[in-house]
Amino acid sequence: MPTRSPTPLVDTHWIDFALQHLDRTFSLTRTFTRVVKTRHETADMTTLVLKPNRRFRGFVPGQYVPVRVAIGGVLHERSYSVTSEPHERTLAITVKRQPTGTVSRWLADEAEPGDVIEIGQAAGDFVLPASAAAPLLFIAGGSGITAVYSLVRAALRRRRDANIVLLYYARGHADLAFARELGELAARHPLFRVAFLPQVLDDGRAPAGRFSSTHLATWAPDYPERDAFLCGPAGLTRAVASYWEDAGLTHKLRREAFVLGSDDDRTDRVAASVSFRRSVRTVQSAAPTLLAIAEEAGLRPSTGCRMGICRTCTCTMVSGTVRDRVTGAIESAAGSRIRICVSEPLGPVTLDL
Amino acid sequence: MNDDIETTLPASSRHRALTTLELDAIGTELDTLRSEVIAGLGEREASYIRQVQAIVRYTEIGGRGLLFVGWLPPAWLAGTSLLAFSKIVDNMELGHNVMHGQYDWMNEPTLRGDTYEWDHACEGDAWRHSHNYLHHTFTNVEGRDRDIGYGFLRLFPSQRWQPLHLIQPAIAVGLAALFQWGISLHDLEIDRVVRGKVPVEKVARDAAPVLRKALRQFAKDYVLFPLLAGPAFLPVLTGNLAANLARNLWTFGIIFCGHFTADVETFPETVLEDESRGAWYVRQMRGSSNLTGGPLFHFLSGNLSHQIEHHLFPDVPAVRYADMAERVRGICERYGQSYNTGSFWTQFTSVVSRIVRYALPFDAAVAA
């Protein structure tokens, strides 16, 4: 059920409409930013430097911001890690261009200085621990470096002599973003060591290979003592997480699951019967999420991140049982509020949509 | 019984009977048309509705601004006209259509059908219930669609005559003049409470948001803006009254021409039993009527001049109805269904004659 705050005397949309004639980033309620510049980090990673309006409430290193862009008349939202530092006047996000990604391709290819882009408030609990005492280990893969780069810089700013190891996996040498900056940081901070671990043969050197105990033994033999941070593609996070689990160290590992488990093309899923109460429609579908099923049925519910973060798509489950694809939690309480973008039906489900 | 040739929708004076198979075929053809149009939605429609939103706002600023110097007769006239124009577009092409969810695909929070609020006395959620749900689902079904005569006008011979209907031409004029207030109270079903069909408690529960919105709307047009105008209190008050009157008359005219013209049909409640998608479509076609006119006329009607297309595809952006109309008309012709259309004056005259004729206690047999 949509909730509305009591209508103020003057409609805020009206004031926003007037304000945007003065400056397209002005708004009472929404966070608009102006693109200041764009910078290529690698062939497929681009940093956008943004100047937000005063609605933006800041961020903690390691957090992401939802970014909303209208493409073909449709407002799309994706979340990107912040790669600037909190004291800067501008905000930087670094985007990996996905070959078929609607938003990432637009941000990488089309966005240019002067454009106005809407963002949301920063979110995410992939941040440094309050205590700065323990040594740290970061494991990043691909675009996962964006959040990790922020954390490394914040940790070094907090303590010049912080003891940090970074294992950075990427396809080739040319795909390493922030390699120069990380190298400079390592030169200035003797207790910060960075291992670049490309997966394909280039520069005449042998590939480093996938995450293994050898890498840990080489770079961080004291890994059980370290607070570990993990951000990367599904394969890497699975491998690292199970390694930490086997070592009984899960409590020392923080992870940012930016990519949903890639079982979207699983074929053993059985069709579930999903009823949309308000639309008076019932469909059978084997699509992976209730959102996908709703869209297949021609419904157009509000959506945001589509990955279980922003809660834009939250709606009431009248009855049924669903599994949260991110946390694995099972929910079957009638009347519970669920995020349909990450909810998989485990039987007949009725939604208040 | 042979299902293939079984007639599920009977013939009537203007339409031939249709078999189950034909109804399914019509359903498939219209579903295809709908998917084609939905698939083609994009930048064009998105920037269109933003332009409409901007037009509504610029004309409202212009209209209210001119009324502030409304002691000058030309300024009063221009201000009132602009404000009436703004309110009409806000009600029809913007508000009515956005609240149907026609622009939900844009995912733009300010244009979402389920939260949008308009410059109208009728509160958004009450409207979404009485109009989007009841009227659009049960279109022209007797006893279910409360828009048939709005609970107190007798427009079809199948409605039971009561002595109060004798003065319904006068009541209809009053309703036209105060249309936004009538719509505002419509969802409270006061007529059914009086007849003991709905408990008083339900009204008490639903009334608060409806009255709050109505009060707010009244205060805005008849207290706040006149007071803001200071010495121009009177011209602003009269200008707002006149603009609301013009909007009320216009929307009354368009909406009554959509379902109460000479050739539209109403249906007994039994049609709802196991009604197929095709049969639902045909009921919408037989229960609605279109208006012919130029682009400005269609725009001012919120494209509800394409009432048939609107009832077939209530959540497709109305700006596309004109294109869809040719295909719909073709389908009607191929299946022997009359496509009810005419000029505003032809259609409106037939509405007026209904209001007058059924004020008298004619029964179905006499009327036919």
Contacts between the chains, C-beta under 8 A, distances in Angstrom:
chain1	res1	chain2	res2	distance
A	2	B	112	7.8
A	2	B	114	4.8
A	2	B	115	4.7
A	4	B	115	6.1
A	4	B	117	8.0
A	7	B	117	6.7
A	7	B	216	7.2
A	11	B	117	7.9
A	13	B	110	5.4
A	14	B	57	7.1
A	17	B	53	8.0
A	17	B	54	7.8
A	17	B	57	5.6
A	70	B	46	7.1
A	70	B	106	7.7
A	70	B	108	7.5
A	72	B	42	4.4
A	72	B	43	5.4
A	72	B	46	7.8
A	73	B	41	7.0
A	73	B	42	4.7
A	73	B	43	4.5
A	73	B	44	7.4
A	73	B	45	6.2
A	73	B	46	2.8
A	73	B	47	7.1
A	73	B	105	8.0
A	73	B	106	5.8
A	74	B	42	7.6
A	74	B	46	7.3
A	74	B	105	6.3
A	74	B	106	5.7
A	74	B	107	5.8
A	75	B	106	6.1
A	75	B	107	4.2
A	75	B	108	5.1
A	76	B	107	7.3
A	77	B	107	7.8
A	280	B	137	7.3
A	298	B	38	7.6
A	300	B	101	7.0
A	300	B	104	4.2
A	300	B	105	5.2
A	300	B	107	7.8
A	302	B	104	8.0
A	302	B	107	6.8
A	302	B	109	7.6
A	302	B	112	6.5
A	303	B	107	6.2
